[in-house]
């Protein structure tokens, strides 16, 4: 991530709680960046039909716009009093995520904040369809925030994969580390790096067809030891160029959806920085089912990064007429 000069915060007009505003403002103040508060509303409820006069539709649209603008100005006022440069904007689009993507392109946002709210009796912060679309399509780093406030000492953790088993370019790990270091430094916080060593998918691919789970090499552990040592060497080589991670880098064992949430709790992590994976065969950005389960289970905010070249390509795409 380059210099952060323009931060865009997506505001949900249907709820009073807006955790992303305080977090975005805190970072904007630290970086002397501009902050824009943005509401994108859908047109489905206001869409004129053959039973609705166009004049009535326009009046309803303007009334809704004024309502949203007023809500944004209430949020912006105390931030401006603190000396932040804050603007507000409202848009109406057929698709919420497409409207947000268009806005990101229009303002050239360097970082996008969006809240993910708790849903259901289990009180988990589950991602919406809009969130998943933005993870794949947002042409800027996307920080999905949950209700918990950041600690005074904000702790960031870069989740890297030096073995690149998830088909991501090696440069993305370096971008994750550099961004984690950048944000932690700006907020006078703490940067950590973590790699989850999960050998089971590779071992399964190496097993003979029809073989029972666990062969001799798995039983005696020799292969596992060598694999882990190789991952540790790659991990150490990766983080060596980033002083912020000295003494704060960990290799943990297990399946990511199981062990990474526990790691986050143990280290009192506020934000996990992780990469989205490009599946070339599908010609679009996707996350695997393991990553999707992981994202829903992490008890902290999540900053989703894509390779720099992919961000540039996505920004260059012109919206359909």
C-alpha positions, 0 to 999 in steps of 0.5 A, spaced: 500 500 500 502 506 498 501 513 501 494 513 504 491 520 503 484 519 501 480 514 506 472 512 504 468 510 510 461 506 508 456 508 512 450 504 513 443 508 514 439 503 517 443 502 524 445 507 529 452 504 530 458 506 526 464 503 528 468 504 522 467 512 523 471 512 529 476 507 526 477 511 520 477 517 523 483 515 528 487 513 522 485 519 518 488 523 523 494 519 524 496 520 517 493 527 516 489 524 510 482 526 508 476 522 510 469 521 506 463 518 509 459 515 504 452 512 504 450 508 498 442 506 497 438 502 493 433 504 488 428 498 489 424 501 494 423 508 490 423 505 483 418 509 479 413 504 476 407 505 471 403 506 478 408 511 480 408 518 477 415 521 476 414 527 480 412 523 486 418 518 485 423 524 484 420 528 491 421 521 494 428 520 492 430 527 494 427 526 501 431 520 502 437 524 499 436 529 504 435 524 510 442 521 509 445 527 508 443 529 514 445 523 518 452 524 515 453 531 517 451 529 524 457 524 524 462 529 520 461 535 525 465 532 531 470 530 526 471 536 523 471 540 530 477 535 531 481 538 525 479 533 520 478 534 513 471 530 512 466 530 506 460 527 505 456 524 499 450 520 498 448 516 491 443 511 489 444 505 485 441 499 483 446 494 486 449 496 493 456 493 492 457 496 485 455 503 487 461 502 492 466 500 487 464 506 482 465 511 488 472 508 490 474 509 483 471 516 482 475 518 488 481 514 488 480 512 495 487 509 498 483 505 503 476 503 504 472 502 511 466 498 512 462 495 518 460 488 518 454 487 524 452 482 528 447 477 526 443 472 529 442 469 536 449 467 536 452 474 536 457 473 530 459 478 525 457 475 519 459 477 512 453 480 507 453 478 500 455 486 499 461 484 503 463 478 499 462 482 493 467 487 495 472 482 498 472 480 490 471 487 487 473 493 491 479 496 487 482 498 494 484 495 500 478 493 504 478 494 512 471 490 514 470 492 521 466 489 527 463 492 533 469 492 538 473 498 539 481 498 537 485 498 543 489 504 545 495 500 542 492 497 536 495 491 534 496 488 527 497 481 525 499 480 517 497 473 516 502 470 510 503 464 506 510 463 504 509 457 501 504 460 496 499 454 497 493 458 495 496 460 489 497 467 490 504 471 488 509 472 492 509 479 492 502 479 496 506 477 502 511 482 502 505 487 501 501 484 507 507 485 511 509 492 508 502 495 510 501 492 516 508 495 518 505 502 515 499 502 519 502 500 526 507 505 525 502 510 523 498 509 530 504 507 534 501 500 535 504 493 534 505 489 528 506 481 528 506 476 523 503 469 523 504 463 518 499 457 519 502 451 517 497 446 515 500 440 512 494 436 511 492 438 504 499 437 501 499 430 505 493 428 502 495 430 495 501 426 496 497 419 498 496 414 493 489 413 491 485 409 495 490 409 501 488 410 508 489 416 511 496 417 514 501 413 511 508 411 514 511 418 513 505 421 516 506 416 522 513 417 524 513 424 523 519 425 519 516 428 513 512 433 517 518 435 521 522 437 514 516 440 511 515 445 517 522 446 517 522 448 510 516 453 512 520 456 518 526 457 513 521 461 508 517 465 513 524 467 517 527 469 510 520 473 508 520 477 514 527 478 515 527 485 511 521 488 516 524 490 522 517 491 525 516 484 526 523 482 530 521 478 536 513 478 533 513 473 528 509 466 529 508 459 525 502 456 528 500 449 526 493 447 524 487 448 520 487 456 519 479 457 521 481 453 527 487 456 530 488 463 527 481 465 531 485 462 537 491 466 536 488 472 534 484 472 541 491 470 545 495 476 542 489 481 543 489 482 535 485 488 533 486 487 525 488 481 521 491 483 514 490 478 509 490 477 502 485 475 497 487 470 492 486 470 484 484 463 481 486 464 474 482 458 472 476 462 473 479 469 471 476 472 477 478 474 484 475 469 489 476 466 496 476 459 497 471 455 502 477 455 508 478 462 507 471 464 507 470 460 514 476 463 517 473 470 515 467 469 519 470 466 525 475 471 526 474 475 532 477 482 530 477 487 524 480 484 517 484 488 512 483 484 505 489 486 500 490 484 493 496 484 489 498 491 487 498 490 479 491 487 480 488 493 484 491 497 478 487 493 473 481 494 477 481 501 477 483 502 470 476 498 468 471 503 466 464 502 468 459 499 463 455 505 460 
